[in-house]
Every structure is written in structure tokens, then in C-alpha cells.
């Protein structure tokens, strides 16, 4: 069972609407490092778990919207979802260089884009924990790693 199934659909829809409304006007291709890493949303370095890190981002983004659900600037179908596997990161800086800073030195996508944590409890390997990240309609280039984009028809490797 996926942990995402435990997230109420209305909560996921709120997170998606807030993330889309927050990121759409702020994302700048010329500044991927600074445009999607708001300092108030930054998870603490020693968060107790990945879940608490993602929840911190959600809580601070929710606070920024005054605990209200905004109308998204664009329909959610205009973008893609990326699954980021934090236990499978390479931390070699290659993704940071290839993505012009969208991914950091540890291959982590910007925290402003984080939606929720997904855990596949049917697989004993903890590297199957993934953070769902909202991507815009563009394509991001980076080397290696296990990252996939979701579009109609299932999950596909990001080429």
C-alpha cells in the first residue's frame, strides 16, 4: 500500500493547488537556485524524518497562503510530477551542474516544489520512499539517478 493512499484526496488537491500557485509565478529558468527555494520553507537540517521535512514545507506554504486554497494559475495537467528518491541520491554535484542549479549538490529538487512523501510498504527496500515534486511543462536535464516523470499512461524515465 502506498502512503499516498493515506493522504486524503482533498489534502492532496490543496497541496497541489498551493504548490502550483506558489511555484508558477516564481519559477525562473535563469535562476533555478534562488527562485524555488524560499528560506521560510527550507526544511531543518536535522528533521526527524522525510515525512516531517515534507510536512514542514507544506505547513509553511499553507501559512503563506493564509491557510486558504488558491485558484491555480494553470491547470495541474500542464505540468509533470517527478519522484525524487532521497535514499538514492548520488551527492556528486553532476545533477546540479546539468540542471543549472535546479537540483542541488545532493541531487535534491527545490523544496518549494515538494508535494508529499510516498512510501511503498510492499517493498522492503527503504529507497522506495519518494518525494513527489511538481514540475512545470518544460524538461529538465540531469545525469543518472532514479527519477521519473508522471504523465498519462504511467511513470516514464525522464530522458
C-alpha positions as CSV (number, residue, x, y, z in Angstrom):
1,X,0.0,0.0,0.0
2,X,1.3,3.4,-0.9
3,X,1.4,6.0,1.9
4,X,0.0,8.5,-0.6
5,X,-3.3,6.5,-0.3
6,X,-3.4,7.7,3.4
7,X,-3.4,11.3,2.3
8,X,-7.0,12.5,1.9
9,X,-7.7,13.5,-1.7
10,X,-8.8,17.0,-0.6
11,X,-5.5,17.4,1.2
12,X,-3.5,16.3,-1.9
13,X,-5.6,18.7,-4.1
14,X,-4.9,21.6,-1.6
15,X,-1.2,20.8,-1.7
16,X,-1.2,20.6,-5.5
17,X,-3.2,23.9,-5.8
18,X,-0.9,25.7,-3.4
19,X,2.3,24.3,-4.9
20,X,1.2,25.2,-8.4
21,X,0.0,28.7,-7.3
22,X,3.3,29.3,-5.4
23,X,5.7,28.0,-8.0
24,X,4.1,29.2,-11.2
25,X,4.9,32.9,-10.8
26,X,8.2,32.4,-9.0
27,X,10.0,29.8,-11.2
28,X,12.6,31.4,-13.3
29,X,14.7,29.4,-15.8
30,X,17.6,31.9,-15.4
31,X,17.6,31.4,-11.6
32,X,16.6,27.9,-10.6
33,X,18.7,28.1,-7.5
34,X,17.0,31.1,-5.9
35,X,13.5,31.1,-7.4
36,X,12.1,27.9,-5.9
37,X,13.9,27.7,-2.5
38,X,12.1,30.1,-0.3
39,X,14.0,30.4,3.0
40,X,10.9,30.0,5.2
41,X,10.1,26.7,3.5
42,X,13.5,25.2,3.9
43,X,13.4,22.0,6.0
44,X,15.5,21.9,9.1
45,X,18.8,20.1,8.5
46,X,18.0,17.5,11.2
47,X,14.3,16.9,10.6
48,X,13.3,13.7,12.4
49,X,12.1,12.1,9.1
50,X,11.5,12.7,5.4
51,X,7.8,12.9,6.3
52,X,8.4,15.8,8.8
53,X,10.6,17.6,6.2
54,X,7.8,17.4,3.5
55,X,5.2,18.4,6.1
56,X,7.3,21.4,7.2
57,X,7.3,22.6,3.6
58,X,3.6,22.0,3.2
59,X,2.8,23.8,6.6
60,X,4.9,26.9,5.7
61,X,3.5,27.1,2.2
62,X,-0.1,26.7,3.7
63,X,0.8,29.5,6.2
64,X,2.0,31.8,3.3
65,X,-1.5,31.4,1.7
66,X,-3.3,32.2,4.9
67,X,-4.5,28.6,5.2
68,X,-6.6,29.0,2.1
69,X,-6.6,27.1,-1.2
70,X,-5.8,29.5,-4.1
71,X,-7.1,29.1,-7.6
72,X,-4.2,27.6,-9.6
73,X,-2.6,29.8,-12.1
74,X,-2.7,26.9,-14.6
75,X,-4.4,23.6,-14.6
76,X,-2.3,20.8,-12.9
77,X,-2.3,18.9,-16.1
78,X,0.1,21.5,-17.6
79,X,3.0,20.1,-15.6
80,X,4.5,16.8,-14.6
81,X,5.3,15.0,-11.3
82,X,8.8,13.9,-10.5
83,X,9.5,11.2,-8.0
84,X,12.7,12.1,-6.0
85,X,14.2,9.2,-4.1
86,X,16.2,10.8,-1.3
87,X,17.9,7.5,-0.3
88,X,19.3,7.0,-3.8
89,X,20.9,10.4,-4.3
90,X,24.5,10.5,-5.6
91,X,25.7,13.7,-4.0
92,X,28.3,14.2,-6.7
93,X,27.1,17.6,-8.0
94,X,26.6,16.3,-11.5
95,X,22.8,17.0,-11.4
96,X,23.4,20.4,-10.0
97,X,25.7,21.3,-13.0
98,X,23.5,19.7,-15.6
99,X,20.3,21.3,-14.4
100,X,21.8,24.8,-13.9
101,X,21.1,24.5,-10.1
102,X,17.5,23.2,-10.2
103,X,18.9,20.1,-8.4
104,X,21.4,20.9,-5.6
105,X,24.7,19.3,-5.0
106,X,23.0,16.3,-3.3
107,X,20.6,16.0,-6.4
108,X,17.7,17.3,-4.3
109,X,15.0,19.3,-6.2
110,X,14.0,22.6,-4.7
111,X,11.8,22.3,-1.6
112,X,9.2,24.8,-2.8
113,X,8.1,22.1,-5.3
114,X,7.6,19.2,-2.8
115,X,4.1,17.9,-2.6
116,X,4.1,14.7,-0.4
117,X,6.0,11.6,0.6
118,X,5.1,8.3,-0.9
119,X,6.2,5.0,0.7
120,X,5.6,1.7,-1.0
121,X,5.3,-0.6,2.0
122,X,5.1,-3.7,-0.2
123,X,8.9,-3.2,-0.9
124,X,11.3,-3.8,2.0
125,X,14.0,-1.5,0.4
126,X,13.7,1.9,2.1
127,X,15.0,3.6,-1.1
128,X,11.4,3.2,-2.4
129,X,10.5,6.3,-0.3
130,X,10.0,9.1,-2.7
131,X,9.1,12.8,-2.5
132,X,6.6,13.9,-5.2
133,X,7.7,17.1,-6.8
134,X,5.7,19.3,-9.1
135,X,7.5,20.2,-12.4
136,X,6.4,22.7,-14.9
137,X,5.7,21.8,-18.6
138,X,9.5,22.1,-19.5
139,X,12.1,19.3,-19.5
140,X,15.0,19.3,-17.0
141,X,18.3,17.7,-18.0
142,X,20.3,15.8,-15.4
143,X,22.6,12.7,-15.3
144,X,22.0,9.4,-13.6
145,X,19.7,8.7,-10.6
146,X,16.2,7.2,-10.4
147,X,13.9,10.0,-11.4
148,X,10.7,9.6,-13.4
149,X,8.0,11.9,-14.6
150,X,4.4,11.1,-14.5
151,X,2.1,11.7,-17.4
152,X,-1.0,10.0,-18.6
153,X,-0.1,6.4,-19.2
154,X,2.0,5.9,-16.1
155,X,5.6,6.6,-15.0
156,X,8.3,7.1,-17.6
157,X,12.0,7.6,-17.2
158,X,12.9,11.3,-17.7
159,X,15.3,11.4,-20.7
